[in-house]
C-alpha cells in the first residue's frame, strides 16, 4: 500500500493519543484487501485455530447467550452471504498468517502512528490486527482489553460505548485476574447505570477510535453489515503497566494485600517488574485454558445464517 493510512492526521491527536478518547480519519476502507472478494479469499485461507464465529440470542441479549460456531466447508462467498442475511459475528485473528499483505498494512498503520505521535514506539512483533465481519444488530458485550487498542471502521456503522478505566467501571482485582489468566476479559462487572457515564461514538467507514489503556467498552452494530478492524499494541509504558498489575494480582490473591499502589518509577516499579518476571519465567503462572463449546455451523440458507449441530469442545 503506497497511499497514506492517515491522509489528514489531526495535530491535536498527537497530544491526546493514549491519554484521551480520540477519533481519526483513515483510508483503509478504500483498500482492496478489505473488499468482499479479498475477505472471501481470506476466510477460505484462514485455519480453524485463527477464527471464531459467534452469535447471541436476539431477545435475551446477554453474554450468557453468546455461542461459538464453525464455517464447515463453505466458500468465503457463502460465509459472507450468511453474515449479510443472518445474525453472526466473524473474528479473524492473525490474518497475516494467511496472507502476508495484511502484515504489510499492519506495519504501515503503526509506522504512521509513530511518525505522528512523539515518543511513541511500539514493540513491533507485538502489534496485532483482527478483522471483524458482523451482521446488523450484533452486540459485543462489556469487556476490557489488556494491550493498547484501536477500532477501525471499514464498512457499515457501529455505536461504541467507552467507559472510564477506573473503579467502579473497572475493578483492579478483576483486571488483575484477566492478566493472570484466571478470568476472561468479558467477565468483568457491569451495571446498566454505567451507561450514564459512557462516551458514545458512532463509527462510520474511514473512522478510527482509540481510547486510554484498559478502557471498558461495548459495541452495538446498527442496521447494516459491519466490517471493522481492531489493532493492539505494546510499548515500554504499557509493558510496565501490565507488569505492575500482574504483580499486584499476585500480592492480592496470594498474600491478601489490598489498597495496592501502581508505581510508574522507582523501587516500587522495579520490585513489581522483578516479581512479575520471576513468576512468568519460573512457570508458576497457570493460565486458564479456554474451552469453547461449538454448537452451530454457518449456513446461508438458514434465516439466522446458521444451523445447530452436535456440540463439541474446541480448546484454545
DRENDO-1510 file (C-alpha; in Angstrom, 1 decimal, always signed):
<recs>
REC; n; res; u; v; w
REC; 1; UNK; +0.0; +0.0; +0.0 .
REC; 2; UNK; +1.5; +3.3; -1.1 .
REC; 3; UNK; -1.2; +5.8; +0.0 .
REC; 4; UNK; -1.2; +7.1; +3.5 .
REC; 5; UNK; -3.3; +5.3; +6.1 .
REC; 6; UNK; -3.9; +8.7; +7.7 .
REC; 7; UNK; -4.2; +11.3; +4.9 .
REC; 8; UNK; -5.0; +14.2; +7.2 .
REC; 9; UNK; -3.8; +13.4; +10.7 .
REC; 10; UNK; -5.1; +16.0; +13.2 .
REC; 11; UNK; -2.2; +17.6; +15.2 .
REC; 12; UNK; -4.3; +17.6; +18.4 .
REC; 13; UNK; -4.4; +13.8; +18.3 .
REC; 14; UNK; -0.6; +13.7; +18.6 .
REC; 15; UNK; -1.0; +15.2; +22.1 .
REC; 16; UNK; -4.2; +13.3; +23.0 .
REC; 17; UNK; -3.1; +9.8; +21.8 .
REC; 18; UNK; -3.1; +7.2; +24.7 .
REC; 19; UNK; -4.4; +9.8; +27.1 .
REC; 20; UNK; -7.9; +10.5; +25.9 .
REC; 21; UNK; -10.5; +9.1; +23.6 .
REC; 22; UNK; -9.7; +10.2; +20.0 .
REC; 23; UNK; -11.2; +9.9; +16.6 .
REC; 24; UNK; -9.1; +10.0; +13.4 .
REC; 25; UNK; -9.8; +9.5; +9.7 .
REC; 26; UNK; -8.1; +6.7; +7.8 .
REC; 27; UNK; -8.1; +5.3; +4.2 .
REC; 28; UNK; -8.3; +1.6; +4.8 .
REC; 29; UNK; -12.0; +1.4; +3.9 .
REC; 30; UNK; -10.8; +2.1; +0.3 .
REC; 31; UNK; -8.2; -0.7; +0.3 .
REC; 32; UNK; -8.7; -3.7; -2.0 .
REC; 33; UNK; -7.7; -6.1; +0.8 .
REC; 34; UNK; -10.9; -5.3; +2.6 .
REC; 35; UNK; -13.2; -5.8; -0.4 .
REC; 36; UNK; -15.7; -8.6; -0.3 .
REC; 37; UNK; -13.7; -10.6; -2.8 .
REC; 38; UNK; -10.5; -10.3; -0.7 .
REC; 39; UNK; -12.3; -11.1; +2.5 .
REC; 40; UNK; -13.9; -14.2; +0.9 .
REC; 41; UNK; -10.5; -15.5; +0.0 .
REC; 42; UNK; -9.1; -14.7; +3.4 .
REC; 43; UNK; -11.9; -16.7; +5.1 .
REC; 44; UNK; -11.1; -19.7; +2.9 .
REC; 45; UNK; -7.4; -19.5; +3.8 .
REC; 46; UNK; -7.7; -18.9; +7.5 .
REC; 47; UNK; -7.1; -22.0; +9.6 .
REC; 48; UNK; -9.6; -23.2; +12.2 .
REC; 49; UNK; -7.3; -22.1; +15.0 .
REC; 50; UNK; -7.4; -18.4; +13.8 .
REC; 51; UNK; -11.1; -17.7; +13.7 .
REC; 52; UNK; -14.2; -17.5; +15.8 .
REC; 53; UNK; -17.8; -17.3; +14.5 .
REC; 54; UNK; -20.4; -16.3; +17.1 .
REC; 55; UNK; -24.0; -15.5; +17.7 .
REC; 56; UNK; -26.2; -14.4; +20.6 .
REC; 57; UNK; -29.9; -14.6; +21.4 .
REC; 58; UNK; -31.9; -11.9; +19.7 .
REC; 59; UNK; -34.4; -11.5; +22.5 .
REC; 60; UNK; -32.5; -12.3; +25.7 .
REC; 61; UNK; -29.5; -10.2; +24.8 .
REC; 62; UNK; -26.9; -11.2; +27.4 .
REC; 63; UNK; -23.3; -12.5; +27.3 .
REC; 64; UNK; -24.6; -15.8; +28.7 .
REC; 65; UNK; -26.3; -16.5; +25.3 .
REC; 66; UNK; -23.1; -16.0; +23.3 .
REC; 67; UNK; -22.4; -19.1; +21.2 .
REC; 68; UNK; -19.5; -20.4; +19.2 .
REC; 69; UNK; -19.7; -22.0; +15.7 .
REC; 70; UNK; -17.8; -23.1; +12.7 .
REC; 71; UNK; -17.6; -22.4; +8.9 .
REC; 72; UNK; -17.7; -26.1; +7.9 .
REC; 73; UNK; -16.8; -26.5; +4.2 .
REC; 74; UNK; -18.5; -23.3; +2.9 .
REC; 75; UNK; -16.9; -21.0; +0.4 .
REC; 76; UNK; -15.9; -17.5; +1.5 .
REC; 77; UNK; -18.8; -16.0; -0.5 .
REC; 78; UNK; -21.3; -18.3; +1.2 .
REC; 79; UNK; -20.0; -17.2; +4.7 .
REC; 80; UNK; -20.2; -13.6; +3.8 .
REC; 81; UNK; -23.8; -14.1; +2.5 .
REC; 82; UNK; -24.7; -15.7; +5.8 .
REC; 83; UNK; -23.3; -12.6; +7.6 .
REC; 84; UNK; -25.3; -10.3; +5.4 .
REC; 85; UNK; -28.6; -12.1; +5.8 .
REC; 86; UNK; -28.2; -13.6; +9.3 .
REC; 87; UNK; -27.1; -12.9; +12.8 .
REC; 88; UNK; -23.5; -13.9; +13.2 .
REC; 89; UNK; -20.1; -12.3; +14.0 .
REC; 90; UNK; -16.8; -13.4; +12.4 .
REC; 91; UNK; -13.5; -12.8; +14.2 .
REC; 92; UNK; -10.4; -13.5; +12.0 .
REC; 93; UNK; -7.2; -13.4; +14.1 .
REC; 94; UNK; -3.6; -13.1; +12.8 .
REC; 95; UNK; -4.7; -12.6; +9.1 .
REC; 96; UNK; -1.1; -12.1; +8.1 .
REC; 97; UNK; -0.5; -15.8; +8.7 .
REC; 98; UNK; -3.0; -16.5; +5.8 .
REC; 99; UNK; -1.9; -13.6; +3.6 .
REC; 100; UNK; +1.3; -11.6; +4.3 .
REC; 101; UNK; -0.2; -8.4; +2.7 .
REC; 102; UNK; -2.3; -7.9; +5.9 .
REC; 103; UNK; +1.0; -7.8; +7.8 .
REC; 104; UNK; +2.4; -5.2; +5.5 .
REC; 105; UNK; -0.7; -3.0; +6.1 .
REC; 106; UNK; -0.4; -3.5; +9.9 .
REC; 107; UNK; +3.2; -2.4; +9.8 .
REC; 108; UNK; +2.3; +0.7; +7.8 .
REC; 109; UNK; -0.5; +1.6; +10.3 .
REC; 110; UNK; +1.8; +1.7; +13.2 .
REC; 111; UNK; +4.7; +3.3; +11.3 .
REC; 112; UNK; +2.4; +6.3; +10.6 .
REC; 113; UNK; +1.1; +6.5; +14.1 .
REC; 114; UNK; +4.6; +6.6; +15.4 .
REC; 115; UNK; +5.5; +9.3; +12.9 .
REC; 116; UNK; +2.6; +11.4; +14.2 .
REC; 117; UNK; +2.9; +10.7; +18.0 .
REC; 118; UNK; +6.1; +11.9; +19.6 .
REC; 119; UNK; +7.9; +9.5; +21.9 .
REC; 120; UNK; +5.5; +6.6; +20.9 .
REC; 121; UNK; +7.3; +3.5; +19.8 .
REC; 122; UNK; +5.7; +0.1; +19.8 .
REC; 123; UNK; +7.2; -3.3; +20.2 .
REC; 124; UNK; +6.9; -4.3; +16.6 .
REC; 125; UNK; +6.4; -8.1; +17.0 .
REC; 126; UNK; +3.6; -7.5; +19.5 .
REC; 127; UNK; +1.4; -5.4; +17.1 .
REC; 128; UNK; -1.6; -7.3; +16.0 .
REC; 129; UNK; -4.7; -6.9; +13.8 .
REC; 130; UNK; -8.1; -8.7; +14.0 .
REC; 131; UNK; -10.7; -8.5; +11.3 .
REC; 132; UNK; -14.4; -8.4; +12.4 .
REC; 133; UNK; -17.2; -9.1; +9.9 .
REC; 134; UNK; -20.6; -9.0; +11.5 .
REC; 135; UNK; -24.4; -8.9; +10.9 .
REC; 136; UNK; -26.7; -6.0; +11.6 .
REC; 137; UNK; -27.7; -5.5; +15.3 .
REC; 138; UNK; -25.0; -7.8; +16.6 .
REC; 139; UNK; -23.7; -6.7; +20.0 .
REC; 140; UNK; -20.3; -7.2; +21.7 .
REC; 141; UNK; -20.7; -7.2; +25.5 .
REC; 142; UNK; -19.0; -5.1; +28.1 .
REC; 143; UNK; -15.3; -6.0; +28.4 .
REC; 144; UNK; -11.8; -4.6; +28.7 .
REC; 145; UNK; -8.7; -5.3; +26.7 .
REC; 146; UNK; -5.2; -5.6; +28.2 .
REC; 147; UNK; -3.0; -4.2; +25.4 .
REC; 148; UNK; -3.4; -0.8; +23.8 .
REC; 149; UNK; -6.4; -0.9; +21.5 .
REC; 150; UNK; -7.9; +0.9; +18.5 .
REC; 151; UNK; -11.1; +0.2; +16.4 .
REC; 152; UNK; -11.1; +0.9; +12.7 .
REC; 153; UNK; -14.4; +1.1; +10.8 .
REC; 154; UNK; -14.2; -0.3; +7.2 .
REC; 155; UNK; -17.9; -0.7; +6.2 .
REC; 156; UNK; -21.2; -0.2; +8.0 .
REC; 157; UNK; -21.9; +1.7; +11.2 .
REC; 158; UNK; -21.5; +0.8; +14.8 .
REC; 159; UNK; -22.0; +2.5; +18.1 .
REC; 160; UNK; -19.3; +2.2; +20.7 .
REC; 161; UNK; -19.7; +2.9; +24.4 .
REC; 162; UNK; -16.4; +3.6; +26.2 .
REC; 163; UNK; -16.2; +3.8; +29.9 .
REC; 164; UNK; -13.7; +5.2; +32.4 .
REC; 165; UNK; -10.8; +2.9; +33.1 .
REC; 166; UNK; -11.2; +3.1; +36.9 .
REC; 167; UNK; -13.5; +1.8; +39.6 .
REC; 168; UNK; -16.4; +1.2; +39.7 .
REC; 169; UNK; -16.3; +0.7; +35.9 .
REC; 170; UNK; -13.1; -1.4; +36.1 .
REC; 171; UNK; -12.1; -3.1; +39.3 .
REC; 172; UNK; -8.4; -3.6; +39.8 .
REC; 173; UNK; -9.0; -7.1; +41.2 .
REC; 174; UNK; -10.8; -8.1; +38.0 .
REC; 175; UNK; -8.3; -6.7; +35.6 .
REC; 176; UNK; -5.5; -8.4; +37.6 .
REC; 177; UNK; -7.3; -11.7; +37.2 .
REC; 178; UNK; -7.6; -11.2; +33.4 .
REC; 179; UNK; -3.8; -10.5; +33.3 .
REC; 180; UNK; -3.1; -13.6; +35.4 .
REC; 181; UNK; -5.3; -15.7; +33.0 .
REC; 182; UNK; -7.9; -16.6; +35.7 .
REC; 183; UNK; -10.9; -15.0; +34.1 .
REC; 184; UNK; -12.0; -13.9; +30.6 .
REC; 185; UNK; -12.0; -10.3; +29.5 .
REC; 186; UNK; -15.8; -10.4; +29.3 .
REC; 187; UNK; -16.1; -11.5; +33.0 .
REC; 188; UNK; -15.8; -8.0; +34.4 .
REC; 189; UNK; -18.7; -6.5; +36.3 .
REC; 190; UNK; -21.3; -4.3; +34.5 .
REC; 191; UNK; -24.3; -2.4; +35.7 .
REC; 192; UNK; -26.9; -0.7; +33.4 .
REC; 193; UNK; -26.2; +2.7; +35.1 .
REC; 194; UNK; -22.6; +2.6; +33.9 .
REC; 195; UNK; -24.1; +3.9; +30.5 .
REC; 196; UNK; -24.8; +7.3; +32.1 .
REC; 197; UNK; -21.0; +7.8; +32.3 .
REC; 198; UNK; -20.0; +6.3; +28.9 .
REC; 199; UNK; -18.6; +8.3; +26.0 .
REC; 200; UNK; -20.6; +7.3; +22.9 .
REC; 201; UNK; -19.2; +7.3; +19.5 .
REC; 202; UNK; -20.8; +6.3; +16.2 .
REC; 203; UNK; -18.2; +4.9; +13.8 .
REC; 204; UNK; -18.6; +5.5; +10.1 .
REC; 205; UNK; -16.4; +4.0; +7.3 .
REC; 206; UNK; -13.0; +5.6; +7.4 .
REC; 207; UNK; -13.0; +6.4; +11.1 .
REC; 208; UNK; -10.6; +5.0; +13.8 .
REC; 209; UNK; -11.3; +5.3; +17.5 .
REC; 210; UNK; -8.6; +4.9; +20.2 .
REC; 211; UNK; -9.0; +5.2; +24.0 .
REC; 212; UNK; -6.9; +5.0; +27.1 .
REC; 213; UNK; -5.5; +1.7; +28.2 .
REC; 214; UNK; -7.9; -0.9; +29.6 .
REC; 215; UNK; -10.9; +1.3; +28.9 .
REC; 216; UNK; -14.0; -0.9; +29.3 .
REC; 217; UNK; -16.3; -0.8; +26.2 .
REC; 218; UNK; -19.2; -2.5; +24.5 .
REC; 219; UNK; -20.4; -2.3; +20.9 .
REC; 220; UNK; -23.7; -2.3; +19.0 .
REC; 221; UNK; -23.9; -2.8; +15.2 .
REC; 222; UNK; -26.5; -0.5; +13.7 .
REC; 223; UNK; -28.9; -1.8; +11.0 .
REC; 224; UNK; -26.2; -2.7; +8.5 .
REC; 225; UNK; -23.5; -5.3; +7.9 .
REC; 226; UNK; -20.2; -4.2; +9.5 .
REC; 227; UNK; -16.6; -4.8; +8.6 .
REC; 228; UNK; -14.1; -3.5; +11.2 .
REC; 229; UNK; -10.5; -4.0; +12.4 .
REC; 230; UNK; -9.2; -4.0; +15.9 .
REC; 231; UNK; -5.5; -3.4; +16.5 .
REC; 232; UNK; -3.5; -4.0; +19.7 .
REC; 233; UNK; -0.1; -2.8; +20.6 .
REC; 234; UNK; +2.5; -2.7; +23.4 .
REC; 235; UNK; +5.3; -0.2; +24.2 .
REC; 236; UNK; +7.6; +0.2; +27.2 .
REC; 237; UNK; +5.0; +2.2; +29.2 .
REC; 238; UNK; +2.2; -0.4; +28.6 .
REC; 239; UNK; +4.6; -3.3; +29.4 .
REC; 240; UNK; +5.4; -1.7; +32.7 .
REC; 241; UNK; +1.7; -1.1; +33.4 .
REC; 242; UNK; +1.0; -4.7; +32.6 .
REC; 243; UNK; +3.8; -5.9; +34.9 .
REC; 244; UNK; +2.6; -3.7; +37.8 .
REC; 245; UNK; -0.9; -5.1; +37.6 .
REC; 246; UNK; +0.4; -8.7; +37.2 .
REC; 247; UNK; +2.5; -8.3; +40.4 .
REC; 248; UNK; -0.4; -6.6; +42.2 .
REC; 249; UNK; -2.6; -9.5; +41.3 .
REC; 250; UNK; -0.1; -11.9; +42.9 .
REC; 251; UNK; +0.1; -9.8; +46.0 .
REC; 252; UNK; -3.7; -9.5; +46.3 .
REC; 253; UNK; -4.5; -13.2; +45.5 .
REC; 254; UNK; -1.6; -14.9; +47.2 .
REC; 255; UNK; -0.9; -12.7; +50.2 .
REC; 256; UNK; -4.3; -10.9; +50.7 .
REC; 257; UNK; -2.8; -7.4; +50.3 .
REC; 258; UNK; -5.2; -4.6; +49.5 .
REC; 259; UNK; -5.0; -0.9; +48.6 .
REC; 260; UNK; -2.1; -1.6; +46.3 .
REC; 261; UNK; -0.4; +1.3; +44.5 .
REC; 262; UNK; +0.6; +1.4; +40.9 .
REC; 263; UNK; +4.1; +2.9; +40.8 .
REC; 264; UNK; +5.4; +4.2; +37.4 .
REC; 265; UNK; +9.0; +4.6; +38.6 .
REC; 266; UNK; +11.5; +3.9; +41.4 .
REC; 267; UNK; +11.8; +0.9; +43.6 .
REC; 268; UNK; +8.1; +0.1; +43.7 .
REC; 269; UNK; +8.1; -0.3; +39.9 .
REC; 270; UNK; +11.3; -2.3; +39.8 .
REC; 271; UNK; +10.2; -4.7; +42.5 .
REC; 272; UNK; +7.0; -5.4; +40.7 .
REC; 273; UNK; +8.8; -5.9; +37.4 .
REC; 274; UNK; +11.0; -8.4; +39.1 .
REC; 275; UNK; +8.1; -10.2; +40.8 .
REC; 276; UNK; +6.1; -10.5; +37.6 .
REC; 277; UNK; +9.1; -11.6; +35.6 .
REC; 278; UNK; +10.1; -14.3; +38.1 .
REC; 279; UNK; +6.6; -15.6; +38.3 .
REC; 280; UNK; +6.3; -15.9; +34.5 .
REC; 281; UNK; +9.8; -17.3; +33.9 .
REC; 282; UNK; +9.5; -19.8; +36.7 .
REC; 283; UNK; +6.5; -21.4; +35.2 .
REC; 284; UNK; +4.3; -20.6; +38.2 .
REC; 285; UNK; +1.7; -18.9; +36.0 .
REC; 286; UNK; -1.2; -21.2; +35.4 .
REC; 287; UNK; -3.2; -19.9; +32.5 .
REC; 288; UNK; -6.9; -20.7; +32.4 .
REC; 289; UNK; -7.3; -22.8; +29.3 .
REC; 290; UNK; -10.2; -21.6; +27.2 .
REC; 291; UNK; -12.6; -24.2; +26.1 .
REC; 292; UNK; -15.2; -23.2; +23.5 .
REC; 293; UNK; -18.4; -25.2; +23.1 .
REC; 294; UNK; -19.0; -25.2; +19.3 .
REC; 295; UNK; -22.7; -26.0; +18.6 .
REC; 296; UNK; -23.6; -24.4; +15.3 .
REC; 297; UNK; -22.4; -24.2; +11.7 .
REC; 298; UNK; -22.8; -21.3; +9.3 .
REC; 299; UNK; -25.5; -21.8; +6.7 .
REC; 300; UNK; -26.6; -19.1; +4.3 .
REC; 301; UNK; -29.8; -21.0; +3.6 .
REC; 302; UNK; -31.0; -20.5; +7.2 .
REC; 303; UNK; -32.8; -17.4; +8.4 .
REC; 304; UNK; -30.3; -16.5; +11.1 .
REC; 305; UNK; -27.3; -17.6; +8.9 .
REC; 306; UNK; -26.5; -20.8; +10.8 .
REC; 307; UNK; -27.9; -24.2; +11.9 .
REC; 308; UNK; -27.4; -26.1; +15.1 .
REC; 309; UNK; -25.0; -29.1; +15.2 .
REC; 310; UNK; -24.0; -31.7; +17.8 .
REC; 311; UNK; -21.8; -29.8; +20.3 .
REC; 312; UNK; -18.1; -30.4; +20.6 .
REC; 313; UNK; -15.3; -28.6; +22.5 .
REC; 314; UNK; -12.5; -26.6; +21.0 .
REC; 315; UNK; -9.6; -25.6; +23.2 .
REC; 316; UNK; -7.5; -22.5; +22.7 .
</recs>
